[in-house]
């Protein structure tokens, strides 16, 4: 399992790219509303193919604001 801290543009892209490489990913951000939107597939960035990649690999990435 690989973890990413911070769901800025860079954290979102790297986290999803890592999940697409068949790794289990935990993506953390202290903003609970942001992590909930990401888990629902609603991202604040616009990258070509990002939504499709998320749909394909969403089972391997978990977004959380829980510190434990």
N, C-alpha and C positions, 0 to 999 in steps of 0.2 A: 504494500500500500504506500502511496506517495501523497504527501500533503502539501497544499498551497495555502499561504496566508495572505489575505487581501484579494478582493475581487474587483480590482481595477481592470482596465483593458488588458493589461499584460497577464494578470492572474487568471482572468477568464479564458483567454486564448491558450495559455500554456496548460492550464488544468484540463481543458477539453482535448487538446492535442495529445496529452499524456494518456487520457482515457482511450483515445482512438488508437493508441499503441498497445492496447490490451492490459493496461495497468489499472488497478482499483485506485480511485482518487477521492480524497476528502479535501474539499475547498472550504476554508474558514474565512469568515468576515464577522466582526462584532455587530454589524448591522443586520438584525433579524429580518427586517422587511426586505432588504436586498437579497439575502440568502433564500427567502421564500419565493421571491420573483424568479430568481435563477432556477430554483428547483422546478418551477412551473414552466420553464422555458421562455421566460420573458426577460431578455437581456438589454442592457443599456448601451450596447455597442452594435455596430452594423458592419459585419465582415462577410464577404461573399462565402456562401456555403456553411456559415456557422450554425444556423438553425437546423439545417439538414444533418450536419455532423453531430449536433447534440441529440437529435431524434434517433440517430443510429447508435449512439454510444451512451445514452443517458443511464443505462443500468450500471455503468462502471464509475459514475461520478456522483458524489453526495455533497450537497451544499449545507453548511451548518454555521450557526452562530454560538453553538454550545462549546464552552471551553474545556469540557471534560471528555 
